[in-house]
């Protein structure tokens, strides 16, 4: 009696719910907490972790990964959540996929999902976790098959994850699996082993190419703006010089016209004034000045001793 009473009491974890089956027929869904069931095989309780994020790995397995809720407790006839995931016969074969350009790539990925509807999860599909695994592998092969190997390995990762997530969720809804897929994440993507060396050399060459292109762009961004700045400076200097010469020429023309008008009014006075002004500008620049009489007559009208200073006569 004590054992029977003990087996009638069970606890549902905080991240789970309990589905109660009475004589094999679904009865109710109970939240987290302490509950009592009818013992002696009348009630069977299945605990489903609806608030826990679950995952499936493809092409690899995390060492030491375990889930304590995937066990069966025969003492109280409470069957814990235990998805029947069909193991892959060969992880290498699981990752081998043909791309759209008929090349081969080795792709490892992870899907993270939650149980959104525990009743559908347990009763609508015989093996929902195993079905999800087959769905994920099928969708991933379809998405990868629409892309080239270079796109798959390099720039197409995010696009593959988004498209695969949408298609996996659509199939999970269609099959009434009660699963909500949160994320599809690509891990290692490599070419086949026989060509990995050549592919790495190609990648290294592409990286070197990108490096040289970036260096050239950096040098371009350094030299071209400097040259453009010098060009603009010289253009501005030329424009300034042009304006200066034009203004000077126009000023000289206006000055000449004004002087010519005065010359017409008084030619003799204007001519003498121009002569005097010119001599005023010229004479201060001359160091040695010799003034002679134009009417003087003689063989040696002037003995210039200044120019012979320091020389023997």
C-alpha positions in Angstrom: 0.0 0.0 0.0 2.8 2.4 0.8 4.6 1.7 -2.5 1.3 2.1 -4.3 0.6 5.4 -2.7 4.1 6.6 -3.3 3.9 5.8 -7.0 0.7 7.8 -7.2 2.5 11.0 -6.5 4.7 12.7 -9.1 6.3 16.0 -9.8 6.4 17.9 -13.1 9.5 20.1 -13.6 9.1 23.8 -14.0 10.0 23.7 -17.7 7.6 20.9 -18.5 4.0 19.8 -18.6 2.4 16.4 -17.9 0.1 14.6 -20.3 -2.2 12.1 -18.5 -3.5 9.0 -20.2 -6.2 7.0 -18.5 -6.5 3.4 -19.8 -4.5 4.7 -22.9 -6.9 7.6 -23.6 -5.7 11.2 -23.4 -7.2 12.7 -20.3 -5.7 16.1 -19.5 -2.6 18.3 -19.5 -1.2 19.3 -16.1 1.2 22.2 -15.4 4.4 22.1 -13.4 4.2 21.1 -9.7 3.1 18.2 -7.5 0.3 16.0 -8.8 -1.4 12.7 -8.0 -2.3 9.9 -10.5 -4.3 6.7 -10.3 -1.7 4.0 -9.7 -1.7 0.3 -10.8 -1.4 1.2 -14.5 -4.6 3.1 -14.7 -2.9 6.5 -15.4 0.2 6.9 -17.5 1.9 10.3 -17.3 4.2 11.6 -20.1 6.3 14.6 -19.1 7.1 16.9 -22.1 9.6 19.8 -21.7 7.6 22.5 -23.5 9.8 25.4 -22.2 13.1 23.8 -22.9 15.0 24.5 -26.2 16.0 21.2 -27.8 18.4 20.5 -30.5 19.4 18.0 -33.1 22.9 17.8 -34.5 23.7 16.6 -38.1 27.1 15.3 -39.2 28.6 15.4 -35.7 27.7 14.8 -32.0 28.7 16.8 -28.9 30.9 14.6 -26.7 29.3 13.8 -23.3 25.9 15.3 -24.2 23.1 13.8 -22.2 19.5 14.6 -21.2 18.3 13.1 -17.9 14.7 13.6 -19.0 15.0 10.9 -21.7 14.8 8.0 -19.3 11.9 5.8 -18.3 11.2 5.4 -14.6 9.6 1.9 -14.1 9.0 2.4 -10.4 6.1 4.9 -10.8 5.1 4.2 -14.4 5.9 7.8 -15.4 7.4 7.8 -18.9 9.7 10.8 -19.3 10.1 12.6 -22.6 12.0 10.2 -24.9 12.1 11.1 -28.6 12.8 8.2 -30.9 15.5 9.9 -32.9 16.7 7.5 -35.7 20.5 7.5 -35.6 22.2 8.2 -38.9 24.0 5.1 -40.3 27.0 7.2 -41.2 27.6 10.8 -40.2 29.8 11.3 -43.2 27.0 10.3 -45.6 24.6 12.5 -43.7 26.8 15.6 -44.4 27.5 14.8 -48.1 25.4 17.0 -50.3 25.4 17.8 -54.0 25.3 21.5 -54.9 23.6 23.2 -57.8 26.7 23.1 -59.9 27.1 19.3 -59.4 29.9 19.6 -56.8 30.0 18.0 -53.4 30.1 19.7 -50.0 30.3 18.3 -46.5 27.8 20.3 -44.3 27.3 20.1 -40.6 24.4 21.9 -39.0 22.2 22.1 -35.9 18.5 22.8 -35.5 17.1 24.2 -32.3 13.4 23.7 -31.6 10.7 23.7 -28.9 7.6 21.6 -28.4 4.8 24.1 -29.0 1.9 21.6 -28.7 2.6 18.6 -26.5 -0.6 16.9 -27.4 0.1 17.0 -31.2 3.7 16.1 -30.5 2.8 12.8 -28.8 -0.3 11.7 -30.7 -0.3 13.1 -34.2 3.0 11.7 -35.4 4.5 8.3 -34.5 8.1 9.6 -34.1 8.1 13.4 -34.2 11.8 13.8 -33.3 12.9 11.3 -35.9 10.5 12.8 -38.5 12.0 16.2 -37.8 15.4 14.8 -38.4 14.4 13.4 -41.8 12.6 16.7 -42.6 15.7 18.7 -41.7 18.0 16.6 -43.8 15.6 16.7 -46.8 15.2 20.4 -46.6 18.9 21.1 -46.2 19.7 19.0 -49.3 17.0 20.9 -51.3 18.3 24.3 -50.2 22.0 23.4 -50.8 21.0 21.9 -54.2 19.9 25.4 -55.4 23.2 27.0 -54.8 26.8 26.7 -56.1 29.5 25.2 -54.0 31.3 28.5 -53.7 28.1 30.2 -52.5 27.5 27.4 -50.0 31.0 27.5 -48.5 31.6 31.2 -48.5 28.8 33.9 -48.8 25.6 31.9 -48.8 25.5 30.6 -45.2 23.0 33.1 -43.9 20.7 32.7 -46.8 20.8 28.9 -46.4 19.9 29.2 -42.7 17.0 31.5 -43.3 15.5 29.5 -46.2 16.0 26.2 -44.5 14.3 27.4 -41.3 11.2 28.6 -43.2 10.9 25.4 -45.1 11.4 23.2 -42.1 8.8 25.1 -40.1 6.3 24.8 -43.0 6.7 21.0 -43.2 6.5 20.7 -39.4 3.2 22.6 -39.5 2.0 20.5 -42.4 2.7 17.2 -40.7 1.1 18.5 -37.4 4.2 17.7 -35.4 3.5 20.3 -32.7 7.1 21.6 -33.0 8.3 25.2 -33.4 11.7 25.5 -34.9 13.7 28.4 -33.5 17.0 28.3 -35.4 18.9 26.5 -38.1 22.6 27.1 -37.7 25.3 25.9 -40.1 28.5 24.7 -38.5 31.5 23.3 -40.5 31.2 23.4 -44.3 34.0 21.8 -46.2 34.7 20.4 -49.6 35.3 16.6 -49.9 38.5 15.3 -48.4 40.2 14.5 -51.7 40.0 18.1 -52.9 40.3 19.9 -49.6 44.0 20.8 -50.2 43.2 22.3 -53.6 40.2 24.1 -52.3 42.3 25.6 -49.4 44.9 26.8 -52.0 42.1 28.4 -54.0 40.8 30.1 -50.8 44.2 31.3 -49.9 44.7 32.7 -53.4 41.3 34.5 -53.2 42.2 35.9 -49.8 45.5 37.1 -51.2 43.6 38.7 -54.1 41.3 40.4 -51.7 44.2 41.6 -49.6 46.0 43.1 -52.6 42.7 44.7 -53.8 42.2 46.3 -50.3 45.8 47.5 -50.3 45.3 49.1 -53.7 42.1 50.7 -52.6 43.8 52.1 -49.5 46.6 53.5 -51.6 44.1 54.9 -54.1 42.2 56.5 -51.2 45.4 58.1 -50.0 46.9 59.4 -53.3 43.8 60.4 -55.3 42.3 62.8 -52.7 45.8 64.4 -52.3 46.1 64.8 -56.0 42.6 66.2 -56.3 43.4 68.7 -53.6 46.5 69.8 -55.3 44.6 70.1 -58.6 41.9 72.2 -57.0 44.5 74.4 -55.3 46.3 75.0 -58.6 43.0 75.8 -60.4 42.2 78.3 -57.7 45.7 79.9 -58.0 45.3 80.1 -61.8 41.9 81.7 -61.4 43.4 84.2 -59.0 46.3 85.0 -61.3 43.9 85.4 -64.2 41.7 87.8 -62.3 44.8 89.7 -61.2 46.1 90.1 -64.7 42.7 91.0 -66.1 42.1 93.6 -63.4 45.6 95.1 -63.9 45.1 95.3 -67.7 41.7 96.9 -67.3 43.2 99.4 -64.8 46.1 100.2 -67.1 43.6 100.8 -70.0 41.5 103.1 -67.9 44.6 105.0 -66.7 45.8 105.3 -70.3 42.4 106.6 -71.5 42.3 109.1 -68.7 45.9 110.3 -69.5 45.1 110.5 -73.2 42.1 112.7 -72.4 44.3 115.0 -70.4 46.9 115.0 -73.1 44.4 116.1 -75.7 43.4 119.1 -73.5 47.1 120.2 -72.8 49.6 118.3 -74.8 52.8 120.1 -73.8 52.0 120.2 -70.1 50.9 116.6 -70.1 54.0 115.5 -72.0 56.3 117.3 -69.5 54.4 115.9 -66.5 54.7 112.4 -67.9 58.4 113.0 -68.4 58.9 114.3 -64.9 56.9 111.4 -63.3 58.9 108.9 -65.3 62.2 110.3 -64.2 61.0 110.4 -60.7 60.4 106.6 -60.9 63.6 105.8 -62.8 66.3 108.0 -61.2 66.2 106.5 -57.7 67.0 103.0 -59.1 70.2 104.3 -60.7 73.3 104.1 -58.5 75.8 106.2 -60.5 74.5 109.3 -62.2 76.5 111.3 -64.7 75.1 114.6 -66.0 76.9 116.2 -68.9 76.3 119.1 -71.2 75.2 117.9 -74.6 76.9 120.9 -76.1 80.3 120.1 -74.6 83.1 119.4 -77.2 86.3 117.6 -76.5 88.1 114.2 -76.8 87.8 113.5 -73.1 84.9 115.4 -71.7 84.7 113.1 -68.6 87.2 111.0 -66.7 85.1 108.5 -64.8 87.4 107.6 -61.9 84.6 105.9 -59.9 84.4 102.9 -62.2 88.2 102.6 -62.0 88.3 102.4 -58.2 90.7 99.7 -57.1 92.3 99.3 -60.5 95.6 100.6 -61.7 95.3 103.5 -64.2 
